[in-house]
């Protein structure tokens, strides 16, 4: 499941989709994921997206909008707010740092 999420960071992977990967119900899939990895699939996906965003901010010249779009966020403001909530800085401030 982690590999599947990692391979699809450019979009939001839904619980029903993950459940189909292991031929189980969405509820069972979420409980199993949390039991095995200590977080929900959504939390894992968000963590991986923010890790990728930090890497792209630090190592590329892509705009913040391009980075957000590459991670499946169509709203730049929403992406910036999530990034700040998870990382403590706005994306542009993170890049400058």
N, C-alpha and C positions, 0 to 999 in steps of 0.2 A: 504494500500500500504506500509506503514511503517513497519507493522508487516511482510509482505511478504519479504521485503528487509532484515529485521533483521533475519528472519529465513533462509536466503540464503546468508549469508556473506562469505561463503566458495567459492563463485564464483561471476562473474560479472552478475548482473541481467540487461538485456537489456530493452529498452523502449517498444519494441513490446511485450515482455513478461508481463510487468506491465499492458499494455493496455488490454491484454487478461483477466487479473484478474478482471477488472472492465467493460469489454465489451465495450471499447471505442477505439478511434484511438490513436496511440502513441503521436501525437501532442497534442490532447486534454488532454490526461493523464498527460503529462509534464506540460502543462499550469495550469491544476487543482492542481497538486502537488505544483507547485511554488506559486500559489495563496494562498493555504491553509497553507503551511509550510514555505514560504519565501525562499526556495531554490529548486534547481532541484533535481530530484530523484538521479542523479549521485552524486551531491554534498552531499546529505544525506548519500548515500551508502559509499562514501569515508570517511566522518566524522565518521560513525559507525565503519568502518574497522580500522581507525587509533585509535579510542577509545579502540577497542578490542586489537589491537596490543600493545598499552601502558599498558593495564591491564596484558596481557600475558608476556610482558617484565619485568614488576615489580613483578609478582607473580608466575612465573614458571621458570624452568630451560631449557625450550625449546630453541633451537638455533634460531637465527634470520631467517635462511632459513626455519626452520620448521614453525615458526610463519607466515612468508610470504606465504608459501604453504597452511597453514590452512585457509588463507584469499583469496585464489585463485590466488596468484601471483606466476608464475612459474619462473620468473627471479628475483633472489635475489638483483641484482644491481638496477633494476627498483623499487622493493619494498623499498629498502633503500633510493632511491632518492625521492620517493613520501613521505615516512615517514619524511624525513628531510625537504622537502618543506612545509609540513603541520604542523609539530611539532617543527621545529627549531633545531633539533638535529638528528644525525645519530642514528639508533636503538641501537647500542652498547653504545654510549655515554648516551643515555636516560636510559639504564639499569644501568650503573655505577652511574648515578646521583640518 
